[in-house]
Amino acid sequence: MVKIYSLHQEIDDKLKYQYSAQKYGDTGFLNVFSKELNNLILRGNLITNHAVCYIAMKYPYSDDYKKNSVIIAEKIVQLNKLPTACVFYNHNPDPKFFYDNQEQAKRKAAVAKLGEADVQKFRNYDFISIEDLIMTGATIKAIQETLKGIAKSLSIISILDLRNKDYIEKELNEFFYNKEGLRGLIKLFNLDGYTITTQMIRTFGMLDETDKNFLLKNIPYPNKLLVSYKKYFGKEVEL
């Protein structure tokens, strides 16, 4: 049985800004949403003696960058001392086919596979998956497929549940950049404890040569961004 718990079903410009900022790795909003999602989990009494946090990551895994939802999930895992069941999906990102550039009806989510050791370890456990956004339900279906015959229950915890709502995901994701521009991105890189996110890498990849070079010249660790880009896209950035 799948249960869905979300913080918000409607969104205004203030929430768009906060949501998008955490997509880019804003440490303050990541902490805020982590606490709010954790409270949602506690109110739902989802932390059982056999609870496990399901975390999906792109293969190969890298500490150089992370999905914002993985950062939030790791914070919740630490707060509750939860075990984790990590799955990996493998694909070569192409901006033309990013999920947030596709029509909602055509979107598909990668189905990952849980390792055999974790299958045996976590069989009949209560799985908790942390998502930033539910829009089409494709990710939920993919998780269900991964955990078929393994999970006792599945709880999806999200910041936004915008199913059947008239929103464009790409616009939500990029709201912070569209408002703050390059200097807003530079400020994020200078935050204490900042982690490069996949959204940051994707936006960096969309910049023209002049803006890419401006960003690289004004952040504290440009080489790490270049390395992250190469690991994520599987190729060198064009400068």
C-alpha positions in Angstrom: 0.0 0.0 0.0 1.3 3.4 -1.0 0.6 6.5 1.2 1.5 10.0 0.0 2.3 12.9 2.4 3.0 16.3 1.1 3.7 19.7 2.6 1.9 21.7 -0.1 -0.7 21.2 -2.8 -0.8 24.8 -3.9 2.1 27.1 -4.6 2.6 30.9 -4.8 5.7 32.9 -5.8 7.2 32.9 -2.3 7.0 29.1 -2.2 8.2 28.8 -5.8 11.3 30.8 -4.8 12.0 28.7 -1.7 11.4 25.4 -3.6 13.7 26.4 -6.5 16.4 27.8 -4.2 16.7 24.4 -2.5 16.8 22.7 -5.9 20.0 24.8 -6.5 21.3 23.8 -3.1 20.4 26.8 -0.8 21.5 25.4 2.6 19.0 27.4 4.5 15.9 26.2 2.6 17.3 22.6 2.5 17.4 22.7 6.3 13.9 24.2 6.5 12.3 21.7 4.2 14.2 18.8 5.9 12.7 19.8 9.3 9.2 20.2 7.9 9.3 16.9 6.0 10.7 15.2 9.1 7.8 16.6 11.2 5.4 15.3 8.5 7.0 11.8 8.9 6.7 12.0 12.7 3.1 13.1 12.6 2.3 10.2 10.4 4.0 7.8 12.8 6.0 6.4 9.9 9.1 5.6 11.9 8.5 2.0 12.9 11.0 -0.6 14.2 11.3 -1.8 10.6 11.4 1.5 8.8 14.0 2.1 6.1 14.7 5.2 3.9 14.7 4.5 0.1 17.2 6.6 -1.7 17.6 6.6 -5.5 20.8 8.0 -7.0 22.4 8.2 -10.5 25.2 5.7 -11.2 28.1 6.1 -10.8 27.6 7.8 -7.4 29.7 10.8 -6.7 30.3 13.0 -3.6 31.1 15.9 -5.9 27.4 16.6 -6.4 24.0 15.4 -5.2 20.3 15.6 -6.0 18.6 18.0 -3.6 16.2 15.3 -2.5 19.1 13.1 -1.6 20.5 15.9 0.6 17.2 16.2 2.4 16.8 12.4 2.7 20.3 12.1 4.3 19.4 14.8 6.8 16.2 12.9 7.8 18.1 9.6 8.0 20.5 11.3 10.5 17.7 12.8 12.5 16.0 9.4 13.0 19.0 7.1 12.7 17.3 5.2 9.9 18.9 2.5 7.8 19.0 3.3 4.1 18.3 1.2 1.0 20.1 2.8 -1.9 19.3 2.0 -5.5 21.0 3.3 -8.6 19.8 4.2 -12.0 22.0 4.6 -15.1 21.3 7.1 -17.9 23.1 9.7 -19.9 21.3 13.0 -19.4 20.3 14.9 -22.5 18.8 18.4 -22.0 16.3 17.7 -24.9 14.9 14.8 -22.9 15.1 15.9 -19.3 11.9 14.9 -17.5 11.0 18.5 -16.8 11.2 19.3 -20.6 8.8 16.6 -21.5 5.1 16.7 -21.7 3.6 15.3 -18.5 1.8 12.5 -20.3 5.0 11.3 -21.9 7.2 11.3 -18.8 8.7 8.1 -17.5 11.0 7.5 -14.5 13.9 5.1 -14.4 13.2 1.9 -12.6 16.1 1.0 -10.4 17.0 -2.3 -8.9 17.6 -3.0 -5.2 20.7 -5.1 -4.5 20.1 -8.7 -3.5 21.7 -8.1 0.0 19.3 -5.2 0.6 16.4 -7.3 -0.7 17.0 -9.9 1.9 17.8 -7.4 4.7 14.8 -5.1 4.2 12.1 -7.5 3.0 8.8 -6.7 4.6 10.1 -3.3 5.9 8.2 0.0 5.8 9.9 2.0 3.1 10.0 5.8 3.2 11.0 7.7 0.0 11.7 11.5 0.1 10.8 13.4 -3.1 10.8 17.1 -3.7 7.9 17.1 -6.1 5.1 14.8 -7.3 3.7 15.9 -10.6 2.8 13.0 -12.8 3.1 10.0 -10.5 5.7 8.4 -12.8 8.3 8.3 -10.0 5.9 6.7 -7.6 5.2 4.0 -10.2 8.9 3.4 -10.7 9.5 3.0 -6.9 6.5 0.6 -6.7 8.0 -1.5 -9.5 11.4 -1.5 -7.7 9.9 -2.6 -4.4 7.3 -5.0 -5.7 7.3 -8.1 -3.5 9.8 -6.5 -1.1 8.2 -3.7 0.9 5.5 -4.1 3.5 4.5 -0.6 2.9 5.6 2.5 1.0 5.3 6.1 2.1 6.1 8.9 -0.3 7.0 12.2 1.4 7.2 15.3 -0.7 7.5 19.1 -0.5 5.0 19.6 -3.4 2.1 17.5 -4.7 1.0 19.1 -7.9 -0.7 16.3 -9.6 -3.4 17.4 -12.0 -2.3 21.0 -11.6 -1.3 23.4 -14.4 2.3 23.9 -13.6 5.4 23.6 -15.8 8.1 21.8 -13.8 11.0 23.5 -15.6 9.7 26.9 -14.6 9.4 25.8 -11.0 12.9 24.4 -10.9 14.5 27.5 -12.5 12.4 30.1 -10.7 15.4 31.1 -8.4 17.8 31.5 -11.3 15.3 33.4 -13.4 14.8 35.9 -10.5 18.4 36.1 -9.2 20.5 35.4 -12.2 24.1 34.5 -12.2 24.9 36.5 -9.1 22.3 34.5 -7.2 24.0 31.3 -8.2 27.4 32.7 -7.1 26.0 33.5 -3.7 24.9 29.9 -3.2 28.4 28.6 -3.9 29.7 30.8 -1.1 27.3 29.4 1.5 28.9 27.4 4.3 28.4 23.7 3.6 27.2 24.2 0.1 26.8 21.1 -2.1 26.6 21.3 -5.8 23.2 19.9 -7.0 22.1 18.3 -10.2 19.9 21.4 -10.8 22.9 23.6 -10.5 24.8 21.5 -13.0 22.0 21.5 -15.5 21.6 25.2 -15.4 25.3 25.7 -15.7 25.2 23.5 -18.8 22.5 25.7 -20.4 24.5 28.9 -20.0 26.3 30.4 -23.0 30.1 30.6 -23.1 30.3 34.1 -21.6 28.0 33.3 -18.6 29.8 30.0 -18.0 33.1 31.7 -17.8 31.7 34.5 -15.6 30.3 32.0 -13.1 33.6 30.0 -13.0 35.6 33.1 -12.4 33.5 34.1 -9.4 32.9 30.9 -7.4 35.3 29.5 -4.8 35.9 26.1 -6.4 35.4 26.2 -10.2 37.2 22.9 -10.9 34.8 21.0 -8.7 31.9 22.3 -10.8 33.7 21.3 -14.0 34.4 17.8 -12.5 30.8 17.5 -11.4 29.6 18.5 -14.9 31.8 15.8 -16.5 30.6 13.1 -14.1 27.0 14.0 -14.6 26.9 14.4 -18.3 29.8 12.1 -19.2 31.6 14.7 -21.2 33.7 17.9 -20.8 31.9 21.2 -20.6 32.2 23.4 -23.7 33.8 26.7 -22.9 
